[in-house]
Amino acid sequence: MKTLTSILIFISGLTILTNHPLMTSMIIISQTTIISLMTANIANPWYSFILFMITISGMMILFIYMTSMTSNKKMSINKFMLLWMIMLPMIMIMNKNTMEFKNWMTIMTNENTMKLELSMNKFINFPSSMIMTFLMIYLFMMMTSSIKITFKNSGPMRQKNK
């Protein structure tokens, strides 16, 4: 858990330094993966799986939209970003005070685990289950409509250069 938390902090620092949409989407996907792994350890793993699948499906739709609208620009890596990627993990490993999460971890696992499970179960109970069902139907309709819009016979959204 300490390793995942330090990796999440490191990736969050990289978000500031990106300027290419593909790199930003890769960072968002990696952060979602790490957060879903962390929540799978704390609560029921199904909630983290649903979070991961919804975020990845949204990122796929955004990726399709970006590739159809934007130009093909070469992704360049900033030298400061490369230095940041090398130095920050070394600083985190060398400084043991930043890696001390023992008190925080024991408090979180002992006291908040039951509260989180009870609050997540409220989504499945009757009044909220209607909202969840509506949300699932809405997401399914949006997925099918985006598939129909980008149907193979219709072609891409942008026009070809002649």
N, C-alpha and C positions, 0 to 999 in steps of 0.2 A: 504494500500500500504506500509506503514511503517512496518507493521508486516511481510508482505511477504519479504520485503527487508532484515529485520533483520534475518529472518529464512534462507534466501538464503546465507547470510554471515556466519551464523552458520554452515550450511551444507557444505559450501565450506571449512571451517576449518577442518571438519571431513574427508575430502578427503585425507589429508596428513597422517592421522593415520590408514588408512585401509590397510590391506595386503591380504584380501580374495577377490577373484573375485566376489562372490555373493554380498558381502557388497558394493563393488565398483559399481556394476550395480544397486543396490538399491539406492545408492546416486545419480547416474546419472539420474535415473528415477524420483526421487524426485526433483532434480534441474530442470529437463525439465518440470515437472508439475508446479512448481512455476513460472518459466520463461514464460510458456504459459499463466498462469493466469495473470501475469503482463502485457503481451502484449495484452491480450484480453481487458484489461481496457484501454489501450492506443489507439490501432488501431482497425481495423476490427477483430472480433473474429475468422473468418475463417482462417486467417493466423496462428494464434496461434494453432488452431485445426490441421491444416496441419502439422505444426512443431511438435506437440505432436505425431501425428499418425506416421510420418516418423521416429522419434526417437524411439518410442516404438517398431515399427516393426523391426528396426535395432537391438535393444536390444534383441528382441526375437530370432532373427537369431544368435546373439552372444551367447545367453544363450543355445540354442540348440547345438552350436558348442562346448561350454565349457563343457557341461554335457556329450557330447559324447567322448571328448578327455581327460579330466582331471580326476584324481582320486577323490574319495569321501573323502575329508578332512574335519574334524570337524572345524567349525568356532569358534574361541575363541575371546573373547572381551578383549582388552587390558585395564588394570586398569587405565592407564593414559587417554585413550580415554573415559572411563566412567566418570572420574573426569572432563574431558574437556566438556562432554555433560551436566554435572550438573552445572558447574561453569559459563560457558560462557553466557547462557541465564540470569543468575542472575546478572552478571556484566552488561550486556546490559540493563537490566531493571533498575538497580540502577544508572547507568550513563546516565543522561538525555541528555547530549550533543551529544552522539552518535545517539540518536533517533530523533534529530532535522533535519528533512528533508523538512521543510516547504518551504524554499526559493527554494530549488532544485525542489520540486514537482510543485510549481506554475509555474516556468519557463518552466519545461518540458511539463506540460499539456497545457499551453497557446500557446507557440511558436512552439514547435516541433511536435505537434499532426498533424497539417495540412501537414507539410513537410513529415512526415512519411507516411501518407495516400497517398500523391501524389507519393512518391517514390515507394510504394508498388503497386500502380496501373500501374506502368510502366511494371511490369511483365506480366500483362494481355493484354497489347496492342500488336499490330501486330508483330513487329520484335522479341520481347521477348517471345511471345506466342508460337512460334515454338520451342524454347528451352525448355519451360515448358512442352509442349506436348511430346517432345522427352524424357525429364526426367521422366515423368509419365510412358511412355511406357517402358523405360529402367528399372524403379523400378518394374513395373509389371512383366516383363520378369525375373528379378532376383528373385522375390518372387516365381514365378511358377517353376523356375529351382531349387531353394532350396527345394521346396516342393517335386519335383520329385526325388531329390537326397535322401531325407530322407523318401521315401515311406515305408509304413509298411512292405511290403513283402521283401524289400531289407534288412531290419534289421538295427541295429545301425552301426555307422562307426567303432567303436572299436570292437575288437574280445572279445568273452566271455572267462573267465578263466575256464579251465577244470581241 
